[in-house]
Amino acid sequence: MGQFDKDAHGRIVHKSTKQGLTDNLGRLVNDKGYLIDQSGNIIDVNGKQLWKKSELKNGEFPKIFPFTKFNIKRIQGDYDTDGKGQPVLQKTSTGGFVDKKGRAVNQRGYLIDTQGNVIDIRGKHMFDRDLLDKDGEIPAVFRTGMLQSETDSDVSQIDDDQNRDGRDKDGETSLDSKMGDTPANYNDIN
């Protein structure tokens, strides 16, 4: 965050210059007050990029907390990989992709809805299409394994439970009870 004065309502006061919005120290900021580089990527005070502009929504980055859980297998379709680790997917007559089970996936093998948003194995919205890279990849923080995750057997159990009647063993129909939170919860302004 930049350094700002606040108005009577507690909102930060930006300075407007030829380069764009700045903080009290003349550093570039976005309208939410985050330090940015010339391309609009959020940076730290040393200029290191923290979030790509393409990963932001309404100037905000996905909020990640120590208790945030994420297991990438919950959003991946059922597919084989080639020698380079790339998904081997079936093409549809309309140019889209499906996994072995006939579920819609993007070119990276992530399950998607009809708008191209990434969903989990239960159909719950996880990532807005706008947050994906050009090649359909999810933000790096969710690919790296840095976040807490359930075991593969937990994901298999949820998938098995879903295939039975749409509810898990606790009667829940949403992964929120298993994940604690989802990336999609941070797509809107907090």
Residue pairs with C-beta under 8 A, 6 or more apart in sequence:
1 33
1 34
1 35
2 12
2 22
2 23
2 24
2 25
2 27
2 29
2 33
2 34
2 35
3 23
3 24
3 25
4 12
4 13
4 14
4 23
4 24
4 33
5 12
5 13
5 24
6 12
6 13
7 13
12 33
14 21
14 22
14 23
14 29
14 31
14 33
15 21
15 22
15 23
15 24
15 26
16 22
17 26
19 28
20 28
21 28
21 29
21 30
21 31
22 28
22 29
23 29
23 33
23 35
27 35
28 35
28 36
28 37
28 38
29 35
29 36
30 36
30 40
30 42
30 56
30 59
31 59
32 58
32 59
32 60
34 42
34 59
34 61
35 42
35 43
35 44
35 45
36 42
36 43
36 53
37 43
37 47
37 49
39 53
40 53
40 56
41 49
41 50
41 51
41 52
41 53
42 49
42 50
42 51
42 53
42 56
42 61
43 49
43 50
44 50
50 61
51 61
52 139
54 130
54 131
54 133
55 61
55 62
55 131
55 139
57 128
57 130
57 131
57 187
57 188
58 188
58 189
60 186
60 189
60 190
61 186
62 131
62 139
62 141
62 183
62 186
62 187
63 186
63 190
64 141
64 147
65 181
67 148
67 180
67 181
68 147
68 148
68 180
68 181
69 147
69 148
69 149
69 150
69 178
69 179
69 180
69 181
70 142
70 147
70 148
70 149
70 179
70 183
71 149
71 150
71 154
71 155
71 179
72 138
72 142
72 143
72 145
72 149
73 152
73 155
74 120
74 121
74 126
74 155
74 158
74 175
74 179
75 110
75 111
75 118
75 119
75 120
75 121
75 126
75 127
75 138
76 109
76 110
76 111
77 87
77 89
77 98
77 99
77 100
77 101
77 103
77 105
77 109
77 110
77 111
78 99
78 100
78 101
78 103
79 87
79 88
79 89
79 99
79 100
79 105
79 109
80 87
80 88
80 100
81 87
81 88
82 88
87 105
87 107
87 108
87 109
89 97
89 98
89 99
89 105
89 107
89 109
90 97
90 98
90 99
90 100
91 97
92 98
96 104
97 104
97 105
97 106
97 107
97 109
98 104
98 105
99 105
99 109
99 111
103 111
104 111
104 112
104 113
104 114
105 111
105 112
106 112
106 116
106 118
106 132
106 136
107 135
107 136
108 135
108 136
108 137
108 138
110 118
110 127
110 136
110 138
111 118
111 119
111 120
111 121
112 118
112 119
112 129
113 119
113 123
113 125
115 129
116 129
116 132
117 125
117 126
117 127
117 128
117 129
118 125
118 126
118 127
118 129
118 132
118 138
119 125
119 126
120 126
120 175
120 182
121 155
121 158
121 159
121 162
121 175
122 158
122 162
122 166
122 173
122 174
122 175
124 174
124 175
124 176
124 182
124 184
125 182
125 184
126 182
126 183
126 184
127 138
127 139
127 142
127 183
127 184
127 187
128 184
128 187
131 138
131 139
131 183
131 187
132 138
137 143
138 183
139 183
141 147
142 183
150 178
154 178
157 168
157 169
158 168
158 175
158 178
161 167
161 168
161 169
162 168
166 173
167 173
168 177
168 178
170 177
172 178
175 182
176 182
